[in-house]
Every structure is written in C-alpha cells, then in structure tokens.
C-alpha cells in the first residue's frame, strides 16, 4: 500500500481503530449479557420478551458493526507487529 503517512502513523491509527473496535465488541457483549439476564427474571411476560428481543437486536447490530469495522481495518491498514499485539494483550502499551 502506497501512502503519504509513515508506517508509525499508520500503526498508530490502526491501534486507535482497534481500541475503538474493542469498545464496540465490549458494548455489544454488555447488551447481550443484559438481554440474557432478562430471560432469568421471575415475571417474564410477553412485554419483557419484546424488550429482550429489542436488546438482542441492538447487541446483534453492534456485533455486525464491529465485524464490519474490523474487516475494513484489515483491508485499509497494515497488520500490527506480533510483538505489539502481545504487549497489547498483556495490557501494556504497544510501542511502534
């Protein structure tokens, strides 16, 4: 890929975009867990079921957005070096 940006700038952009993608997945997971917890409520009726379906729909939409987002990232940006990914997984800041 030919770009006017340096490799370090591209990696910084990718890291930022990956952080945002992680937030999308976390939000989708939280909505999904909340929807699942609705099923455990003792007074679960048809109205609660509709709320559950809406919550699941929101979660599914966010999951799709996160998957589309990561696919676009993989098309547009170079992959992160393995050593940077390992540090990011361990919670350490990844360096270029």
Backbone torsions as a table, in degrees:
resi	resn	phi	psi	omega
1	UNK	NA	127.6	177.8
2	UNK	-94.9	128.2	-175.5
3	UNK	-145.0	153.4	176.4
4	UNK	-81.6	-5.4	-179.3
5	UNK	-96.7	148.8	178.0
6	UNK	-73.3	163.4	178.2
7	UNK	-60.3	-38.1	179.6
8	UNK	-64.9	-39.8	178.4
9	UNK	-65.8	-42.3	179.1
10	UNK	-63.5	-41.4	178.7
11	UNK	-66.1	-38.3	177.8
12	UNK	-64.0	-41.6	177.8
13	UNK	-63.7	-42.9	180.0
14	UNK	-63.9	-43.5	179.1
15	UNK	-59.3	-44.8	179.4
16	UNK	-61.9	-45.0	-179.7
17	UNK	-64.0	-36.8	178.0
18	UNK	-67.5	-36.3	175.9
19	UNK	-62.8	-42.2	178.7
20	UNK	-65.3	-38.5	178.5
21	UNK	-64.2	-41.1	177.8
22	UNK	-60.5	-40.0	178.2
23	UNK	-63.7	-38.7	176.7
24	UNK	-61.1	-46.7	178.8
25	UNK	-63.0	-41.1	179.1
26	UNK	-63.3	-41.7	178.6
27	UNK	-65.2	-41.7	178.0
28	UNK	-62.7	-42.5	178.0
29	UNK	-62.9	-40.8	179.4
30	UNK	-63.3	-43.6	177.9
31	UNK	-63.6	-40.1	179.7
32	UNK	-64.5	-44.2	177.8
33	UNK	-62.7	-42.3	179.2
34	UNK	-61.1	-42.6	178.4
35	UNK	-63.1	-43.3	179.5
36	UNK	-62.4	-37.8	178.6
37	UNK	-65.5	-29.4	177.8
38	UNK	-60.6	-33.3	-179.2
39	UNK	-66.2	-21.8	-177.4
40	UNK	-87.9	-6.6	-177.6
41	UNK	-66.4	138.7	-176.0
42	UNK	-65.4	-33.3	-177.7
43	UNK	-103.1	54.8	-177.9
44	UNK	-81.6	115.1	-178.8
45	UNK	-125.2	-171.6	-176.8
46	UNK	-64.6	-33.9	178.2
47	UNK	-66.6	-44.0	177.5
48	UNK	-64.5	-35.0	178.4
49	UNK	-64.9	-39.6	176.7
50	UNK	-64.0	-39.4	175.6
51	UNK	-62.5	-42.5	177.6
52	UNK	-58.4	-47.5	-179.6
53	UNK	-61.6	-39.5	177.7
54	UNK	-64.2	-43.5	179.6
55	UNK	-63.7	-44.3	177.9
56	UNK	-62.1	-39.9	178.6
57	UNK	-61.7	-42.1	177.4
58	UNK	-63.3	-43.3	179.3
59	UNK	-63.0	-45.9	180.0
60	UNK	-61.3	-39.6	178.2
61	UNK	-62.7	-44.0	178.7
62	UNK	-65.7	-39.1	176.4
63	UNK	-60.2	-44.5	178.5
64	UNK	-62.4	-42.6	178.9
65	UNK	-62.1	-42.4	179.8
66	UNK	-64.6	-41.1	178.4
67	UNK	-66.7	-42.3	176.8
68	UNK	-63.1	-40.6	-179.2
69	UNK	-62.8	-45.4	-178.3
70	UNK	-69.8	-33.6	176.4
71	UNK	-63.7	-42.2	177.8
72	UNK	-64.4	-41.6	177.2
73	UNK	-58.8	-44.7	-178.9
74	UNK	-65.4	-27.8	176.7
75	UNK	-77.8	-37.7	-169.0
76	UNK	-94.8	-23.9	-174.6
77	UNK	-123.0	150.1	175.6
78	UNK	-67.5	152.7	179.4
79	UNK	-66.6	153.5	175.2
80	UNK	-72.0	143.7	174.6
81	UNK	-60.6	147.9	-176.8
82	UNK	-57.8	-41.7	-178.9
83	UNK	-62.3	-35.7	178.0
84	UNK	-68.8	-39.2	179.9
85	UNK	-66.5	-39.2	179.2
86	UNK	-62.1	-44.0	179.0
87	UNK	-65.0	-40.1	-179.2
88	UNK	-64.7	-37.2	178.9
89	UNK	-66.9	-36.5	179.9
90	UNK	-77.6	-2.5	178.5
91	UNK	89.8	3.2	177.4
92	UNK	-88.9	150.4	176.6
93	UNK	-66.5	136.3	179.1
94	UNK	-82.6	135.5	178.7
95	UNK	-107.1	152.7	-178.4
96	UNK	-67.7	NA	NA
